[in-house]
Amino acid sequence: MKDQFYTYIQNLQDSITSKLEEVDGVAKFNEDNWKRTEGGGGRTRVIENGNIFEKGGVNISKVFGELPEALRKQFGVDSGDFFACGLSLVLHPKNPFVPTVHANWRYFEMYDGEGNIVTQWFGGGQDLTPYYLFNEDATHFHSVCKDACDKHSAEFYPKFKETCDTYFWNDHRNEARGIGGLFFDYLKETDEFSMQDRYDFVTEVGNSFLNSYVPIAEKRKDIIYTQEHKDWQEVRRGRYVEFNLVHDRGTLFGLKTNGRIESILMSLPPVVQWKYNHHPEKGSEEAKLLEVLATPKDWIQ
């Protein structure tokens, strides 16, 4: 399973980066291959200063070896080895009317002292973070997510949508990071679903990503914006940074497993503002976004 999934994310990285280069029309991804001393490595691809994408990354990695102390404590074991691989992407567009998007699909195995698999699971999802809200964009993004889920179980979309709303929540701000999407973790083998079933579902979601995001980016990329729009984007990017550094499991996992810092922090936007006690004008488009972020919404009627 680990070889099957790693081959999949290698191919998915190629298809996503080639499509995004085509959409941007100017910038190309720079590739950086790296190795992890304890075992494994990755292939980081970063795009910067493009026509559409101010900064973005589409990274794959596989890491393995002895469980670090932090993970031994988390899993309640005295010793063991692990393997983890995944694809993680974040795109920060230049135009404030194009939303930021994040996605991640990953696989994990843990072994006993004799190399036998003790546990294994899939995790991942994708979510959208707009700075100016277009209801039809939110509906499109969630509809693509739902269609991918419904091919495998009618229960998946409502369950993983709710999990996403709960997970991507800045509780120190009491607001959502964005308008959600899907989030799932610890998808293990059950009486109903084999690990191959889990693989088929996760790859279905991964394959749907470009269709969920590219039409939105292409629709909004040429909207004329002002410095005020850009300032608001950068203020909201600050909330994005806060979530990633305080709450995000993927960031924390990378730091706890001696991950590559440049690849881990690739998710952070290039230019950010923190304004003291900043509040948008009542009734403004900026204020309307905050109203939506205060309570998770059902985007598909």
C-alpha positions, 0 to 999 in steps of 0.5 A: 500500500505504501508503494502504491500510494507513493507512486500515486502522489508522485504522478499527482504532483506532476499533473497538478504542477503542470496544470497550474503552470498552464493556468498561471501562464508566466511562472514555473515551479522550481524543484528542490529534492531533499533527503532526511538524515533519519530516513526518506526525503521529498520533492518540493516544488515552489512557484513564486511571483507569477501572473496569478500565484504570488506564492505556492507549493506542491510538495511530496515527501516520504519519511521513515525510521524510528518513531520520535519521542513526541510520537511515541508519547502520542501513540502510547508506545515505548518503541517502534518504527514508522513510515509516512508519505503524502502530498501537501499543497498551498496556493496564495494568489496575487489577486485578492478576489482569488481564494487561497487553497490548501490540500493534503493527502497522506498515508501512515504506517507504524510497525512493531519491533519485528517490522509487522504493521501495527496500524495504518491509515489515510488522512487528508482533505482540501479547503478554500480560504477566500478573502472576498466571498462569492457564493457560487465559488463556495458552492462549486468547491463543495459540490466537487468535494461532495461528488467525489465523496458520493462515489464511495459513500453518501455519508462521507461528505456531510461527515468530512465537511463537518470535520473540516469546519471543526478542524480549520477553526481558529478558536483563539479568534473564534472564527473559521480559517475559511469556508471549509471543504473536506477533512478526514484522518485515521481512515483505517480498515473496518468491516465496511471498508478495506484499505484498498477502499480507503485508497480508492476514496482518497485518490478520488478526492485527490484527482478532483482537486484541479476541478474544484479550484482551477475554474474559480481561479480562472474566473476571478484572476482578472478582477481589478483590485485596489490597495485596500483590497490587497491590504484586507487580503494581507490582514486575512493572511495573518489569520492563516499564518496563526492557524498554521503555526498554532493548530495545524497537525501537519505542521506540528507533525513535521516539526516533531519528526525533524522535517525539512523546515523550508518545506514545512513553512512553504505554506506561509504567505509571502506578505502578511499584515497584522493590524492592531484590533482591526475591524472592517466597516459594517456592511462592507464586503469584508464584514460580510466575509467575517459574518460567514466565518463566524458560523459554518454554512451549508453551501449545497442546498 
